[in-house]
Amino acid sequence: MTGTVQRVGQAVALVGVAALLGLLVWKVAFGDEQGAADELAQGKSVQAPDFALDRLDREGSLALDDLRGKALVVNFWASWCIPCRDEAPVLQQTYERYRDQGLVVLGVDVNDFRQDARRFMRRFGLTYPVVYDGKGSTVGKWGVRGFPETFFVDRSGKLVGER
């Protein structure tokens, strides 16, 4: 009896894994949600999707629309992301070099714990504005596929590039 129950349990688990794998493949192949990055890649003129999120660098919240009129580098990152560690000092240097000319580097910490994100910010000496998107509510609208991902927004609020 134990062997039969074990085989049935394994079969159910295998069917569950196969169903999840099938769902993942379907979503990747046929997912109809297009983010701003997808539209930009198609050559469309795209307004940067607005958001209002809590700040990690200080108290309060920040909406992207609050930065209208400034050139933006919007960087989506997470403290657990290895390439983000390499990129953070470069973004900080860019912010320090060009902020007097009106450039704002904006960090968007995604799918992370607040304390881990703040520890990351201290470790890399980040002084540019950073907002917290713990649940990842912004990534679909922007078309973020992985971390880090960086977007360039002109003074009128249009996306002009992505890396």
N, C-alpha and C positions, 0 to 999 in steps of 0.2 A: 504493500500500500504506500509506503513512504517513497519508493522509487517512482511510482505513478504520479503522486502529488508533485514531486519535484520536477518531473518532466512536463507536467501541465503548467506549473509555475514558470518554467523556462520558456515554454512555448508562448505563454501570454506575454512575458517580458519581451521576447523576440518580436512578436507582432506589434507591441507598443513602440519599440525602437524603430521598426520598419515604418510604422505610420508616421512617427515624428520625422524621420529622414525624408519620407515622401512629401510631407508638409513643407519642410525646409526647401527641398528641390523645387516644389511648385511655387513657393513664395519668391525664390530667387529668379526663376524663369518667367513667371507670369505676374509678379507683383505689379500692381498698377499705380502705386503711389509714387509720384514723381516729386522729388525735392528740387530746390533751387539749383543745386549742382547739376542735376540732370538737364534742366532747362538751359542752363548756361552752356553746357557741353553741346547742346543742339543749336547754339548760336542765337538763342533768344535773349532779349533784353529783360533782365530779371531784377525786380526790387528785392533787396535783402529782407527775408522774413523777420518781422518784428517779434520781440519777446520782452517780457518784464520778469526779471529773476532777482532773487536775493543776492546781495553782494557778499563775497567772502573776504574782501580786502578791508571792509569797514561796514558799519551799520547801514541799513536801508536796502533799497532795491534800485535796480537800474533797468531802464527800457532801452532797447536799441534806438528807438525813435528820439530819445534824449540826446543822442550823439549826432543827429542830423546836422549836416554842414561841416562835418569833420571827415577826413579820410580815415578809414578803419582797416586794421588787420584783426580779423576775428579768428581766434584759435580755439578749436575744440580739443580738449585734452582730459586726461585722468591721471591721478597720482600713481596708479599701478602700470601705466603705459611706459615701457622702456624707451621707445623713441622720443616720447615727450620729455624725458629727462635730458636728452641731447639737445632738443629744440628750445627748451626754456631759457637757457642763457643767451641764445641768439635773439630770441624775441625781446628779452630784457634789454639787451644792448641796442636793438633797433628802436625800442621805445625811448631809451635815454637819448639816443642820437637825434631823433626826429620829432620828439614831442613838442619842442618849441616852434616847430614849423606846422603844428596842427595835427600831426598823426597820432591816433589813439590805437594802441594795441589793447584788445579786449580778450581776456581769457574766459572761456566757458568750460567749467569743470563739469563733467558728465559722468553719470553712473558711478559715483564715488561716495565716500564718507566725508563729511565736512572736516573732521579733525585730520584725516589723511591729506586732504587737499590743502589745508592750512599749513601742515607740516611741510608739504612739497613747496609751497610758496615761500616759506621761511628758508628752507634748504637752498633754494635757487635765487633768493633775494628778489622775488617778483614785487615790483612796485606799481605795475600797471593795473587797471581795474580788472577784477575777476568776479564773475557771477557763478552761481551754483545751480546746476540743473541735475539734481540727484536722480530723478526718474527718467531723464533723457527725453523730455517733452519737445526739445528743439531739434533733435537730430533728423527726424523725418522731414520736417519742413525745409530744412537746409540741404538735405540729401547727403548727410554725413554717413560714410560707409565704414570708417575706422578711425583710429586715433594715432597720432594727431592728424587733424585736418584743418587747413587754414584757408580762409577766404579773404578777398580784398574788396572793399566797398568804397565807392567814390563818395564825394561830398554830397551828392544828390540822393544817396541811399541805394544806388544800383550796384549789383555785383559786377566786378570787372575781372575777376580771376579767382582761381582756386589752386591750392597745392596740397 
